């Protein structure tokens, strides 16, 4: 398997950040669409919990990719400095 380039990792990070935004926007829209009923609070709580769990996972993966991105850039700078 070929190691992705820093640019490819940066693109993946940007996609995940957009996904996190979409999750939050979708949750907000869903909360506004909950009809008034005796279970509205429970449904709203579940929507909020699901959104929080999903964004936590996206944030964790984004963090790992950012770390990997930094490591690849350091290796590339080191490799370039050796060849110069």
C-alpha positions in Angstrom: 0.0 0.0 0.0 1.3 3.4 -1.0 1.7 6.1 1.7 -0.6 9.0 1.0 1.0 12.4 0.3 0.7 15.3 2.8 -1.7 16.9 0.3 -3.9 13.9 0.2 -4.0 13.7 4.0 -4.8 17.5 4.1 -7.7 16.8 1.8 -9.0 14.0 4.0 -8.8 16.3 7.0 -10.8 19.0 5.2 -13.4 16.4 4.2 -13.7 15.2 7.8 -14.0 18.7 9.1 -16.9 19.3 6.6 -18.5 16.0 7.7 -18.4 17.2 11.3 -20.1 20.5 10.3 -22.8 18.5 8.3 -23.5 16.3 11.3 -24.0 19.3 13.5 -26.2 21.1 11.0 -28.3 18.0 10.4 -28.7 17.5 14.2 -29.9 21.1 14.5 -32.4 20.8 11.7 -33.6 17.5 13.1 -34.2 19.1 16.5 -36.3 21.8 14.9 -38.4 19.2 13.2 -39.3 17.2 16.3 -43.1 17.5 16.7 -44.4 18.6 20.1 -45.2 15.5 22.1 -44.5 13.9 25.4 -41.4 12.1 24.0 -39.9 15.2 22.3 -37.4 15.7 25.1 -36.2 12.1 24.8 -36.0 12.2 21.1 -34.1 15.5 21.2 -31.7 14.1 23.8 -31.0 11.1 21.5 -30.4 13.3 18.5 -28.0 15.4 20.5 -26.2 12.4 21.9 -25.8 10.8 18.5 -24.4 14.0 17.0 -22.0 14.4 19.9 -20.8 10.8 19.5 -20.3 11.1 15.8 -18.5 14.4 15.9 -16.3 13.0 18.7 -15.3 10.2 16.4 -14.7 12.5 13.5 -12.6 14.8 15.7 -10.5 11.9 16.9 -9.8 10.6 13.4 -9.0 14.2 12.2 -6.5 14.5 15.1 -4.8 11.3 14.1 -4.6 12.5 10.4 -3.2 15.8 11.5 -0.5 14.1 13.5 0.3 11.8 10.5 0.4 14.9 8.2 2.9 16.6 10.5 5.1 13.5 10.6 5.1 13.1 6.9 6.0 16.8 6.4 8.8 16.5 8.9 10.2 13.4 7.1 10.0 15.2 3.7 11.8 18.2 5.0 14.5 16.0 6.6 14.8 14.0 3.3 15.1 17.2 1.3 17.7 18.7 3.7 19.8 15.5 3.3 19.8 15.8 -0.5 20.7 19.5 -0.6 
